[in-house]
Amino acid sequence: MKAVKKIYQTEELLRSLNFIFLPGGKTTMGTKHPLDCRLEGKRKNEIPLRQVNVNPFWINKYCVSNLEYEKFNKKHFRPPTSLSDNQPVTDLTYYDAIAYVSWFSTQHNLNFRLPSEKEWVFAAAPINWQFPYQQSYQPAENQAHTFSRDNYQTLAVDNDCFGSNYFGLLHMGGNVLEMTSGWYYSPGHYGSLTDGAYYIAKGGSFGNCAYSAGVQRRGIVDVAGRSSRIGFRLAHPAI
């Protein structure tokens, strides 16, 4: 009974922190319609098409905001595109995000983390959908906060002007790119052992074209790099 009570209390805490439980299942990785690329012709890192299994997990409805992050790091610099308390925290390295995840886990005695790429894809859209809001591989107009003449900064993390996706999550396509867990070394050139370590960012941003909001698009980002277009949201394994 104590174990059951603890599980119930943990789930209630996660819900109070705006986490949504996802049941897991199959999802599609890759696409039949990779974007054009000047170097490769088509983006090779967006293929091949395959199905993968995703275990049940929890994911937050919102990206982490400036206010939330600055409870951990009061010296964080807010870029001009995300100045308000409730706009997504950006201009972070991958290590900055991981440090916050560790701190937040300690605060609540839980094991938070960044979502994996396949978890993010599962959470973003129904299986085989190309965008969080439609199945077509052509982006729809005015369905995500991506680049236009008027989109020059982020939306508040809880701004629902574009609606939530089918799991009830906000901004899974557009607003800011989102970090996913894990990093890898790129093979080196000109005799070097490696070109550096990188992670995959998902979801497009206010500074990218509408195609970038596609579920299978991949931003390849240096782990030590910073960008005013990239934030993150938290995940938690199933209890």
C-alpha positions in Angstrom: 0.0 0.0 0.0 2.9 2.4 0.8 4.3 1.8 -2.7 1.0 2.5 -4.4 0.5 5.6 -2.3 4.0 6.8 -3.3 3.3 6.3 -7.0 0.0 8.2 -6.6 1.8 11.1 -4.9 4.5 11.2 -7.5 2.0 11.3 -10.3 0.0 14.0 -8.6 3.2 16.0 -8.2 4.1 15.6 -11.9 0.6 16.8 -12.9 0.9 19.8 -10.6 4.1 20.7 -12.4 2.3 20.6 -15.8 3.5 17.2 -16.9 1.4 15.0 -19.2 1.6 11.2 -19.2 2.1 9.6 -22.7 1.4 5.9 -23.0 4.1 5.1 -25.4 3.8 3.0 -28.5 5.1 3.1 -32.1 6.2 6.2 -33.9 7.9 7.1 -37.2 11.4 8.3 -37.4 12.6 9.8 -40.7 10.6 11.0 -43.7 10.1 10.3 -47.4 10.3 14.0 -48.0 13.7 15.3 -46.7 14.4 19.0 -47.3 16.6 20.2 -50.1 20.2 20.8 -49.2 22.9 22.5 -51.2 25.6 20.1 -50.1 23.7 16.8 -50.1 20.9 17.4 -52.6 18.5 16.1 -49.9 19.1 16.1 -46.1 20.5 12.6 -45.5 20.1 12.9 -41.7 16.3 13.0 -42.2 16.2 9.5 -43.8 15.5 6.6 -43.8 11.9 6.1 -42.8 11.5 3.6 -40.0 9.2 2.7 -37.1 10.5 2.6 -33.5 9.0 1.8 -30.1 8.7 4.4 -27.4 8.2 3.5 -23.7 5.6 5.3 -21.6 6.9 8.6 -20.2 5.9 12.0 -18.9 6.6 15.3 -20.7 5.9 18.9 -19.8 3.2 20.8 -21.5 5.4 23.9 -21.7 9.0 24.8 -22.4 11.0 26.0 -19.4 10.6 29.8 -19.0 13.1 32.5 -18.1 11.5 32.8 -14.6 11.8 29.1 -13.9 15.4 28.8 -15.2 16.5 31.8 -13.2 15.5 30.3 -10.0 18.5 28.1 -10.7 20.8 30.6 -12.4 20.1 34.2 -11.5 22.9 35.4 -13.8 21.3 34.2 -16.9 21.3 36.7 -19.8 18.0 37.2 -21.6 18.4 37.9 -25.3 16.2 40.6 -26.9 14.0 38.0 -28.5 13.0 36.5 -25.1 12.9 39.2 -22.4 9.8 38.4 -20.4 9.5 36.1 -17.4 7.1 33.8 -19.2 8.9 33.5 -22.5 11.1 30.4 -23.1 14.6 30.5 -21.7 17.1 30.5 -24.6 20.8 31.4 -25.2 21.9 28.3 -23.3 24.5 25.6 -24.0 23.5 22.0 -23.8 25.4 21.8 -20.5 23.5 24.7 -19.1 20.2 22.8 -19.7 21.5 19.6 -18.2 22.7 21.5 -15.1 19.2 22.9 -14.7 17.6 19.4 -15.2 19.9 18.1 -12.4 19.0 20.9 -10.1 15.3 20.6 -10.8 15.4 16.9 -10.1 17.1 17.5 -6.7 14.4 20.1 -5.8 11.6 17.6 -6.3 13.5 14.3 -5.6 12.6 13.0 -9.0 14.6 12.0 -12.1 13.9 14.6 -14.7 15.7 14.6 -18.1 15.5 16.0 -21.6 13.2 13.9 -23.9 15.0 11.7 -26.4 14.5 12.4 -30.1 12.1 9.5 -30.5 10.1 10.6 -27.5 9.9 14.1 -28.8 8.7 12.8 -32.2 6.1 10.6 -30.5 4.9 13.6 -28.4 4.8 16.0 -31.3 2.3 14.4 -33.7 0.3 11.2 -34.6 2.3 8.5 -36.3 3.3 9.4 -39.9 2.2 13.0 -39.5 4.7 15.4 -41.0 3.7 18.4 -38.8 2.2 18.6 -35.3 -1.0 20.0 -36.8 -1.4 18.1 -40.1 -0.3 15.0 -42.0 0.7 16.8 -45.2 4.4 17.3 -45.9 3.7 20.9 -47.0 3.4 23.3 -44.1 0.1 25.0 -43.5 0.0 28.8 -43.1 -0.5 30.3 -39.7 -0.3 27.0 -37.8 2.9 27.6 -36.0 5.0 30.5 -34.7 7.7 30.3 -37.4 9.4 33.1 -39.4 7.5 35.9 -40.9 7.9 39.7 -41.1 6.0 40.0 -37.8 7.5 37.1 -35.9 10.7 38.6 -34.4 10.5 37.2 -30.9 9.2 34.2 -28.9 5.7 33.7 -27.6 5.1 33.1 -23.9 5.4 29.4 -23.1 1.7 29.2 -22.2 0.4 31.3 -25.2 -2.1 29.0 -26.9 -2.9 31.1 -29.9 -2.0 28.2 -32.2 -3.7 25.7 -30.0 -2.3 22.5 -28.4 -1.4 19.3 -30.2 -3.2 16.1 -29.9 -1.6 15.3 -26.5 -2.3 18.8 -25.2 1.3 20.1 -25.5 2.0 23.6 -26.7 4.5 24.8 -29.3 5.7 21.4 -30.5 6.2 23.1 -33.9 7.5 26.6 -33.8 8.4 29.2 -31.2 11.7 27.7 -30.2 13.7 24.7 -31.3 13.9 22.2 -28.4 17.0 20.2 -27.2 16.8 16.5 -27.0 18.9 14.2 -24.9 22.1 12.6 -25.9 25.0 13.9 -27.9 27.5 12.5 -30.4 30.9 13.3 -31.9 31.1 14.3 -35.5 33.9 12.6 -37.5 36.9 14.8 -37.9 38.3 16.4 -41.1 41.8 17.3 -42.2 43.4 14.9 -39.8 41.5 15.9 -36.6 39.9 13.1 -34.5 36.6 14.9 -34.3 34.8 18.1 -35.4 33.2 18.4 -31.9 30.1 17.2 -30.0 26.6 17.8 -31.1 23.0 17.3 -30.0 19.7 17.3 -32.0 17.2 20.1 -31.7 13.6 19.6 -32.8 10.5 21.6 -33.7 11.5 24.7 -35.6 11.5 28.3 -34.3 10.3 31.8 -34.7 13.4 32.5 -36.7 13.1 29.6 -39.1 10.9 28.9 -42.1 7.6 27.1 -41.8 9.2 23.8 -43.0 11.4 23.8 -39.9 8.3 23.0 -37.8 8.1 19.6 -39.4 8.3 16.7 -37.0 11.2 15.0 -38.7 13.4 18.1 -39.2 16.7 18.0 -37.2 18.8 20.9 -36.0 22.4 19.8 -35.5 23.8 22.0 -32.7 27.2 22.2 -31.0 26.9 21.3 -27.3 28.9 24.4 -26.4 26.9 26.7 -28.7 24.2 29.2 -27.7 21.2 30.3 -29.7 18.4 32.7 -29.0 16.2 30.3 -31.0 16.7 27.2 -28.9 15.1 26.3 -25.5 14.0 23.0 -23.9 11.3 21.2 -22.1 11.5 18.5 -19.4 10.6 14.8 -19.5 10.3 12.1 -16.8 10.3 8.3 -17.1 7.1 6.4 -16.3 6.6 5.8 -12.6 
